[in-house]
Amino acid sequence: MPTAAIALGSNLPSPNLGSRASNLRAAIDRIAALGKILAVSTFHDTAPDGYLDQPRFLNAALLLSTKLPPLELLRALLGIERAMGRDRSNVPAKGPRIIDLDLILYDGLSLKTPELTLPHPAMRERAFVLAPLAEIAAHWIDPETGSAIAALLQALTGGTTESLGGASD
């Protein structure tokens, strides 16, 4: 079965679930219904990127073995976001959210459609994605650059991820 890398993030408490960490754990539980979770990173407390007037994020990554093709997987992830209370309408881009699920990589596939681009187009610019992913898939290769995830993180951060903040529950 193909394996997908998924990035998770949360910076708002959920009225039903509680903390950012609870949101991530609930999303992981729901993602498990889409296949078999092979690995989950630790949770990383990170500063917002882009839209700065918002709370800090808790970020993680997971590897999922799944029978779903990429577009169906993306749609399922967006369905989980909606079910957990994320409303993408009338909110700032990169603004506060209960949950954010991004399909980052899918079995070394390069793909560009109106709905989905793989690898995720901003992956190489986001230490908050690469650092958790490097914990569980350091040797995975970015099909666009031929570089390993660990090398992409090293190139982006110069070998330090201190600016991300410490790992948190």
Contact map, one row per residue, 1 for C-alpha under 8 A:
1110000000000000000000000000000000000000000000000000000000000000111000000000000000000000000000000000000000000000000000000000000000000000000000000000000000000000000000000
1111000000000000000000000000000000000000000000000000000000000000111000000000000000000000000000000000000001100000000000000000000000000000000000000000000000000000000000000
1111100000000000000000000000000000000000000000000000000000000011110000000000000000000000000000000000000001100000000000000000000000000000000000000000000000000000000000000
0111110000000000000000000000000000000000000000000000000000000011110000000000000000000000000000000000001111100000000000000000000000000000000000000000000000000000000000000
0011111000000000000000000000000000000000000000000000000000001111000000000000000000000000000000000000001111000000000000000000000000001000000000000000000000000000000000000
0001111100000000000000000000000000000000000000000000000000001111000000000000000000000000000000000000111110000000000000000000000000000000000000000000000000000000000000000
0000111110000000000000000000000000000000000000000000000000111100000000000000000000000000000000000001111100000000000000000000000010001000000000000000000000000000000000000
0000011111000000000000010000000000000000000000000000000000111100000000000000000000000000000000000011110000000000000000000000000000000000000000000000000000000000000000000
0000001111100000000000010000000000000000000000000000000011110000000000000000000000000000000000000011100000000000000000000000000000000000000000000000000000000000000000000
0000000111111000000110110000000000000000000000000000000011100000000000000000000000000000000000011111000000000000000000000000000000000000000000000000000000000000000000000
0000000011111000000100000000000000000000000000000000011111000000000000000000000000000000000000011110000000000000000000000000000000000000000000000000000000000000000000000
0000000001111100001100000000000000000000000000000000001000000000000000000000000000000000000000011110000000000000000000000000000000000000000000000000000000000000000000000
0000000001111110111100100000000000000000000000000000000000000000000000000000000000000000000000000100000000000000000000000000000000000000000000000000000000000000000000000
0000000000011111111100100000000000000000000000000000000000000000000000000000000000001000000000000100000000000000000000000000000000000000000000000000000000000000000000000
0000000000001111110000000000000000000000000000000000000000000000000000000000000000000000000000000000000000000000000000000000000000000000000000000000000000000000000000000
0000000000000111110000000000000000000000000000000000000000000000000000000000000000000000000000000000000000000000000000000000000000000000000000000000000000000000000000000
0000000000001111111001100100000000000000000000000000000000000000000000000000000000000000000000000000000000000000000000000000000000000000000000000000000000000000000000000
0000000000001111111101100000000000000000000000000000000000000000000000000000000000000000000000000000000000000000000000000000000000000000000000000000000000000000000000000
0000000000011100111111100000000000000000000000000000000000000000000000000000000000000000000000000000000000000000000000000000000000000000000000000000000000000000000000000
0000000001111100011111110000000000000000000000000000000011000000000000000000000000000000000000000100000000000000000000000000000000000000000000000000000000000000000000000
0000000001000000001111111000000000000000001000000000000001000000000000000000000000000000000000000000000000000000000000000000000000000000000000000000000000000000000000001
0000000000000000111111111100000000000000000000000000000000000000000000000000000000000000000000000000000000000000000000000000000000000000000000000000000000000000000000000
0000000001001100111111111110000000000000000000000000000000000000000000000000000000000000000000000110000000000000000000000000000000000000000000000000000000000000000000000
0000000111000000000111111111000000000000000000000000000000010000000000000000000000000000000000000010000000000000000000000000000000000000000000000000000000000000000000000
0000000000000000000011111111100000000000000000000000000000000000000000000000000000000000000000000000000000000000000000000000000000000000000000000000000000000000000000000
0000000000000000100001111111110000000000000000000000000000000000000000000000000000000000000000000000000000000000000000000000000000000000000000000000000000000000000000000
0000000000000000000000111111111000000000000000000000000000000000000000000000000100010000000000000010000000000000000000000000000000000000000000000000000000000000000000000
0000000000000000000000011111111100000000000000000000000000000000000000000000000000000000000000000000000000000000000000000000000000000000000000000000000000000000000000000
0000000000000000000000001111111110000000000000000000000000000000000000000000000000000000000000000000000000000000000000000000000000000000000000000000000000000000000000000
0000000000000000000000000111111111000000000000000000000000000000000000000000000100000000000000000000000000000000000000000000000000000000000000000000000000000000000000000
0000000000000000000000000011111111101000000000000000000000000000000000000000100100000000000000000000000000000000000000000000000000000000000000000000000000000000000000000
0000000000000000000000000001111111111000000000000000000000000001000000000000000000000000000000000000000000000000000000000000000000000000000000000000000000000000000000000
0000000000000000000000000000111111110000000000000000000000000000000000000000000000000000000000000000000000000000000000000000000000000000000000000000000000000000000000000
0000000000000000000000000000011111110000000000000000000000000000010100001001000000000000000000000000000000000000000000000000000000000000000000000000000000000000000000000
0000000000000000000000000000001111111000000000000000000000000001111000000000000000000000000000000000000000000000000000000000000000000000000000000000000000000000000000000
0000000000000000000000000000000111111100000000000000000000000001110000000000000000000000000000000000000000000000000000000000000000000000000000000000000000000000000000000
0000000000000000000000000000001100111111000000000000000000000111100000000000000000000000000000000000000000000000000000000000000000000000000000000000000000000000000000000
0000000000000000000000000000000000011111000000000000000000000111100000000000000000000000000000000000000000000000000000000000000000000000000000000000000000000000000000000
0000000000000000000000000000000000001111100000000000000000000111000000000000000000000000000000000000000000000000000000000000000000000001000000000000000000000000000000000
0000000000000000000000000000000000001111110000000000000000011110000000000000000000000000000000000000000000000000000000000000000000000001000000000000000000000000000000000
0000000000000000000000000000000000000011111000000000000000011100000000000000000000000000000000000000000000000000000000000000000000011011000000000000000000000000000000000
0000000000000000000000000000000000000001111100000000000000011000000000000000000000000000000000000000000000000000000000000000000000010010000000000000000000000000000000111
0000000000000000000010000000000000000000111110000000000001110000000000000000000000000000000000000000000000000000000000000000000000010000000000000000000000000000000000111
0000000000000000000000000000000000000000011111000000000011110000000000000000000000000000000000000000000000000000000000000000000100010000000000000000000000000000000111110
0000000000000000000000000000000000000000001111100000000111100000000000000000000000000000000000000000000000000000000000000000000000000000000000000000000000000000000111110
0000000000000000000000000000000000000000000111110000000111100000000000000000000000000000000000000000000000000000000000000000000100000000000000000000000000000000001111000
0000000000000000000000000000000000000000000011111000001110000000000000000000000000000000000000000000000000000000000000000000000000000000000000000000000000000000000110000
0000000000000000000000000000000000000000000001111111011110000000000000000000000000000000000000000000000000000000000000000000000000000000000000000000000000000000000000000
0000000000000000000000000000000000000000000000111111000000000000000000000000000000000000000001000000000000000000000000000000000000000000000000000000000000000000000000000
0000000000000000000000000000000000000000000000011111000000000000000000000000000000000000000001000000000000000000000000000000000000000000000000000000000000000000000000000
0000000000000000000000000000000000000000000000011111110000000000000000000000000000000000000111100000000000000000000000000000000000000000000000000000000000000000000000000
0000000000000000000000000000000000000000000000011111110000000000000000000000000000000000000000000000000000000000000000000000000000000000000000000000000000000000000000000
0000000000000000000000000000000000000000000000000011111000000000000000000000000000000000000000000000000000000000000000000000000000000000000000000000000000000000000000000
0000000000100000000000000000000000000000000000010011111100000000000000000000000000000000000000110000000000000000000000000000000000000000000000000000000000000000000000000
0000000000110000000000000000000000000000000000110000111110000000000000000000000000000000000000010000000000000000000000000000000000000000000000000000000000000000000000000
0000000000100000000000000000000000000000000011110000011111000000000000000000000000000000000000000000000000000000000000000000000000000000000000000000000000000000000000000
0000000011100000000100000000000000000000000111110000001111100000000000000000000000000000000000000000000000000000000000000000000000000000000000000000000000000000000000000
0000000011100000000110000000000000000000001111000000000111110000000000000000000000000000000000000000000000000000000000000000000000000000000000000000000000000000000000010
0000001111000000000000000000000000000000001111000000000011111000000000000000000000000000000000000000000000000000000000000000000110010000000000000000000000000000000000000
0000001110000000000000010000000000000001111100000000000001111100000000000000000000000000000000000000000000000000000000000000000010011000000000000000000000000000000000000
0000111100000000000000000000000000000001110000000000000000111110000000000000000000000000000000000000000000000000000000000000000010011001000000000000000000000000000000000
0000111100000000000000000000000000001111100000000000000000011111000000000000000000000000000000000000000000000000000000000000000000001001000000000000000000000000000000000
0011110000000000000000000000000000001111000000000000000000001111100000000000000000000000000000000000000000000000000000000000000000000001000000000000000000000000000000000
0011110000000000000000000000000100111110000000000000000000000111110000000000000000000000000000000000000000000000000000000000000000000000000000000000000000000000000000000
1111000000000000000000000000000000111100000000000000000000000011111000000000000000000000000000000000000000000000000000000000000000000000000000000000000000000000000000000
1111000000000000000000000000000001110000000000000000000000000001111110000000000000000000000000000000000000000000000000000000000000000000000000000000000000000000000000000
1100000000000000000000000000000000100000000000000000000000000000111110000000000000000000000000000000000000000000000000000000000000000000000000000000000000000000000000000
0000000000000000000000000000000001000000000000000000000000000000011111011000000000000000000000000000000000000000000000000000000000000000000000000000000000000000000000000
0000000000000000000000000000000000000000000000000000000000000000011111111000000000000000000000000000000000000000000000000000000000000000000000000000000000000000000000000
0000000000000000000000000000000000000000000000000000000000000000000111111100000000000000000000000000000001000000000000000000000000000000000000000000000000000000000000000
0000000000000000000000000000000000000000000000000000000000000000000011111110000000000000000000000000000000000000001100000000000000000000000000000000000000000000000000000
0000000000000000000000000000000000000000000000000000000000000000000111111111000000000000000000000000000000000000000000000000000000000000000000000000000000000000000000000
0000000000000000000000000000000001000000000000000000000000000000000111111111100000000000000000000000000000000000000000000000000000000000000000000000000000000000000000000
0000000000000000000000000000000000000000000000000000000000000000000001111111110000000000000000000000011000000000000100000000000000000000000000000000000000000000000000000
0000000000000000000000000000000000000000000000000000000000000000000000111111111000000000000000000000000000000000000000000000000000000000000000000000000000000000000000000
0000000000000000000000000000000001000000000000000000000000000000000000011111111100000000000000000000000000000000000000000000000000000000000000000000000000000000000000000
0000000000000000000000000000001000000000000000000000000000000000000000001111111110000000000000000000110000000000000000000000000000000000000000000000000000000000000000000
0000000000000000000000000000000000000000000000000000000000000000000000000111111111000000000000000000100000000000000000000000000000000000000000000000000000000000000000000
0000000000000000000000000000000000000000000000000000000000000000000000000011111111100000000000000000000000000000000000000000000000000000000000000000000000000000000000000
0000000000000000000000000010011000000000000000000000000000000000000000000001111111110000000000000000000000000000000000000000000000000000000000000000000000000000000000000
0000000000000000000000000000000000000000000000000000000000000000000000000000111111111100000000000011100000000000000000000000000000000000000000000000000000000000000000000
0000000000000000000000000000000000000000000000000000000000000000000000000000011111111110000000000000000000000000000000000000000000000000000000000000000000000000000000000
0000000000000000000000000000000000000000000000000000000000000000000000000000001111111100000000000000000000000000000000000000000000000000000000000000000000000000000000000
0000000000000000000000000010000000000000000000000000000000000000000000000000000111111100000000000110000000000000000000000000000000000000000000000000000000000000000000000
0000000000000100000000000000000000000000000000000000000000000000000000000000000011111110000000000110000000000000000000000000000000000000000000000000000000000000000000000
0000000000000000000000000000000000000000000000000000000000000000000000000000000011111111000000001110000000000000000000000000000000000000000000000000000000000000000000000
0000000000000000000000000000000000000000000000000000000000000000000000000000000001001111101000000000000000000000000000000000000000000000000000000000000000000000000000000
0000000000000000000000000000000000000000000000000000000000000000000000000000000000000111111000000000000000000000000000000000000000000000000000000000000000000000000000000
0000000000000000000000000000000000000000000000000000000000000000000000000000000000000011111000000000000000000000000000000000000000000000000000000000000000000000000000000
0000000000000000000000000000000000000000000000000000000000000000000000000000000000000001111100000000000000000000000000000000000000000000000000000000000000000000000000000
0000000000000000000000000000000000000000000000000000000000000000000000000000000000000011111110100000000000000000000000000000000000000000000000000000000000000000000000000
0000000000000000000000000000000000000000000000000010000000000000000000000000000000000000011111110000000000000000000000000000000000000000000000000000000000000000000000000
0000000000000000000000000000000000000000000000000010000000000000000000000000000000000000001111100000000000000000000000000000000000000000000000000000000000000000000000000
0000000000000000000000000000000000000000000000001110000000000000000000000000000000000000000111110000000000000000000000000000000000000000000000000000000000000000000000000
0000000000000000000000000000000000000000000000000010010000000000000000000000000000000000001111111000000000000000000000000000000000000000000000000000000000000000000000000
0000000001110000000000000000000000000000000000000000011000000000000000000000000000000000000101111100000000000000000000000000000000000000000000000000000000000000000000000
0000000001110000000000000000000000000000000000000000000000000000000000000000000000000100000000111111000000000000000000000000000000000000000000000000000000000000000000000
0000000001111100000100100000000000000000000000000000000000000000000000000000000000011100000000011111000000000000000000000000000000000000000000000000000000000000000000000
0000000111110000000000110010000000000000000000000000000000000000000000000000000010011100000000001111100000000000000000000000000000000000000000000000000000000000000000000
0000001111000000000000000000000000000000000000000000000000000000000000000000000010000000000000001111110000000000000000000000000000000000000000000000000000000000000000000
0000011110000000000000000000000000000000000000000000000000000000000000000000110010000000000000000011111000000000000000000000000000000000000000000000000000000000000000000
0000011100000000000000000000000000000000000000000000000000000000000000000100100000000000000000000001111100000000000000010000000000000000000000000000000000000000000000000
0001111000000000000000000000000000000000000000000000000000000000000000000100000000000000000000000000111111000000000001010000000000000000000000000000000000000000000000000
0001111000000000000000000000000000000000000000000000000000000000000000000000000000000000000000000000011111000000000001110010000000000000000000000000000000000000000000000
0001110000000000000000000000000000000000000000000000000000000000000000000000000000000000000000000000001111111000000001110000000000000000000001000000000000000000000000000
0111100000000000000000000000000000000000000000000000000000000000000001000000000000000000000000000000001111111000000001100000000000000000000000000000000000000000000000000
0111000000000000000000000000000000000000000000000000000000000000000000000000000000000000000000000000000011111000000000000000000000000000000000000000000000000000000000000
0000000000000000000000000000000000000000000000000000000000000000000000000000000000000000000000000000000011111100000000000000000000000000000011100000000000000000000000000
0000000000000000000000000000000000000000000000000000000000000000000000000000000000000000000000000000000011111110000001100000000000000000000000100000000000000000000000000
0000000000000000000000000000000000000000000000000000000000000000000000000000000000000000000000000000000000011111000011100000000000000000000000110000000000000000000000000
0000000000000000000000000000000000000000000000000000000000000000000000000000000000000000000000000000000000001111100111100000000000000000000000000000000000000000000000000
0000000000000000000000000000000000000000000000000000000000000000000000000000000000000000000000000000000000000111110111000000000000000000000000000000000000000000000000000
0000000000000000000000000000000000000000000000000000000000000000000000000000000000000000000000000000000000000011111110000000000000000000000000000000000000000000000000000
0000000000000000000000000000000000000000000000000000000000000000000000000000000000000000000000000000000000000001111110000000000000000000000000000000000000000000000000000
0000000000000000000000000000000000000000000000000000000000000000000000100000000000000000000000000000000000000000111110000000000000000000000000000000000000000000000000000
0000000000000000000000000000000000000000000000000000000000000000000000100100000000000000000000000000000000000011111111000000000000000000000000000000000000000000000000000
0000000000000000000000000000000000000000000000000000000000000000000000000000000000000000000000000000000000000111111111111000000000000000000000000000000000000000000000000
0000000000000000000000000000000000000000000000000000000000000000000000000000000000000000000000000000001111001111000111111000000000000000000000000000000000000000000000000
0000000000000000000000000000000000000000000000000000000000000000000000000000000000000000000000000000000111001110000011111010000000000000000001110000000000000000000000000
0000000000000000000000000000000000000000000000000000000000000000000000000000000000000000000000000000011110000000000011111110000000000000000000000000000000000000000000000
0000000000000000000000000000000000000000000000000000000000000000000000000000000000000000000000000000000000000000000011111111000000000000000000000000000000000000000000000
0000000000000000000000000000000000000000000000000000000000000000000000000000000000000000000000000000000000000000000000011111110000000000000000000000000000000000000000000
0000000000000000000000000000000000000000000000000000000000000000000000000000000000000000000000000000000100000000000000111111110011000000000000000000000000000000000000000
0000000000000000000000000000000000000000000000000000000000000000000000000000000000000000000000000000000000000000000000001111111001000000000000000000000110010000000000000
0000000000000000000000000000000000000000000000000000000000000000000000000000000000000000000000000000000000000000000000000111111000000000000000000000000000010000000000000
0000000000000000000000000000000000000000000000000000000000000000000000000000000000000000000000000000000000000000000000000111111111000000000000000000000000000000000000000
0000000000000000000000000000000000000000000000000000000000000000000000000000000000000000000000000000000000000000000000000001111111100000000000000000000010011000100100000
0000000000000000000000000000000000000000000101000000000000100000000000000000000000000000000000000000000000000000000000000000011111110000000000000000000000000000000100000
0000001000000000000000000000000000000000000000000000000000111000000000000000000000000000000000000000000000000000000000000010011111111000000000000000000000000000000000000
0000000000000000000000000000000000000000000000000000000000000000000000000000000000000000000000000000000000000000000000000011011111111100000000000000110110000000000000000
0000000000000000000000000000000000000000000000000000000000000000000000000000000000000000000000000000000000000000000000000000001111111110000000000000000010000000100000000
0000000000000000000000000000000000000000111100000000000000111000000000000000000000000000000000000000000000000000000000000000000111111111000000000000000000000000000000000
0000101000000000000000000000000000000000100000000000000000011100000000000000000000000000000000000000000000000000000000000000000011111111110000000000100000000000000000000
0000000000000000000000000000000000000000000000000000000000000000000000000000000000000000000000000000000000000000000000000000000001111111111000000000110010000000000000000
0000000000000000000000000000000000000000110000000000000000000000000000000000000000000000000000000000000000000000000000000000000000111111110000000000000000000000000000000
0000000000000000000000000000000000000011100000000000000000001110000000000000000000000000000000000000000000000000000000000000000000011111110000000000000000000000000000000
0000000000000000000000000000000000000000000000000000000000000000000000000000000000000000000000000000000000000000000000000000000000001111111100000000100000000000000000000
0000000000000000000000000000000000000000000000000000000000000000000000000000000000000000000000000000000000000000000000000000000000001111111100000001110000000000000000000
0000000000000000000000000000000000000000000000000000000000000000000000000000000000000000000000000000000000000000000000000000000000000100111110000001110000000000000000000
0000000000000000000000000000000000000000000000000000000000000000000000000000000000000000000000000000000000000000000000000000000000000000111111000001100000000000000000000
0000000000000000000000000000000000000000000000000000000000000000000000000000000000000000000000000000000000010000000000000000000000000000001111100111100000000000000000000
0000000000000000000000000000000000000000000000000000000000000000000000000000000000000000000000000000000010010000000000100000000000000000000111111111100000000000000000000
0000000000000000000000000000000000000000000000000000000000000000000000000000000000000000000000000000000000011100000000100000000000000000000011111110000000000000000000000
0000000000000000000000000000000000000000000000000000000000000000000000000000000000000000000000000000000000000100000000100000000000000000000001111100000000000000000000000
0000000000000000000000000000000000000000000000000000000000000000000000000000000000000000000000000000000000000000000000000000000000000000000001111110000000000000000000000
0000000000000000000000000000000000000000000000000000000000000000000000000000000000000000000000000000000000000000000000000000000000000000000011111111000000000000000000000
0000000000000000000000000000000000000000000000000000000000000000000000000000000000000000000000000000000000000000000000000000000000000000000011101111101100000000000000000
0000000000000000000000000000000000000000000000000000000000000000000000000000000000000000000000000000000000000000000000000000000000000000011111000111111100000000000000000
0000000000000000000000000000000000000000000000000000000000000000000000000000000000000000000000000000000000000000000000000000000001001100111111000011111110000000000000000
0000000000000000000000000000000000000000000000000000000000000000000000000000000000000000000000000000000000000000000000000000000001000100011000000001111111000000000000000
0000000000000000000000000000000000000000000000000000000000000000000000000000000000000000000000000000000000000000000000000000000000000000000000000011111111100000000000000
0000000000000000000000000000000000000000000000000000000000000000000000000000000000000000000000000000000000000000000000000001000001000000000000000011111111110000000000000
0000000000000000000000000000000000000000000000000000000000000000000000000000000000000000000000000000000000000000000000000001001001100100000000000000111111111110000000000
0000000000000000000000000000000000000000000000000000000000000000000000000000000000000000000000000000000000000000000000000000000000000000000000000000011111111111000000000
0000000000000000000000000000000000000000000000000000000000000000000000000000000000000000000000000000000000000000000000000000000000000000000000000000001111111110000000000
0000000000000000000000000000000000000000000000000000000000000000000000000000000000000000000000000000000000000000000000000001101000000000000000000000000111111110000000000
0000000000000000000000000000000000000000000000000000000000000000000000000000000000000000000000000000000000000000000000000000001000000000000000000000000011111111100000000
0000000000000000000000000000000000000000000000000000000000000000000000000000000000000000000000000000000000000000000000000000000000000000000000000000000011111111000000000
0000000000000000000000000000000000000000000000000000000000000000000000000000000000000000000000000000000000000000000000000000000000000000000000000000000011111111100000000
0000000000000000000000000000000000000000000000000000000000000000000000000000000000000000000000000000000000000000000000000000000000000000000000000000000001001111111000000
0000000000000000000000000000000000000000000000000000000000000000000000000000000000000000000000000000000000000000000000000000001000100000000000000000000000001011111110000
0000000000000000000000000000000000000000000000000000000000000000000000000000000000000000000000000000000000000000000000000000000000000000000000000000000000000001111111000
0000000000000000000000000000000000000000000001000000000000000000000000000000000000000000000000000000000000000000000000000000000000000000000000000000000000000001111110000
0000000000000000000000000000000000000000000111100000000000000000000000000000000000000000000000000000000000000000000000000000001100000000000000000000000000000000111111000
0000000000000000000000000000000000000000000111100000000000000000000000000000000000000000000000000000000000000000000000000000000000000000000000000000000000000000111111100
0000000000000000000000000000000000000000000111000000000000000000000000000000000000000000000000000000000000000000000000000000000000000000000000000000000000000000010111110
0000000000000000000000000000000000000000011110000000000000000000000000000000000000000000000000000000000000000000000000000000000000000000000000000000000000000000000011111
0000000000000000000000000000000000000000011110000000000001000000000000000000000000000000000000000000000000000000000000000000000000000000000000000000000000000000000001111
0000000000000000000010000000000000000000011000000000000000000000000000000000000000000000000000000000000000000000000000000000000000000000000000000000000000000000000000111
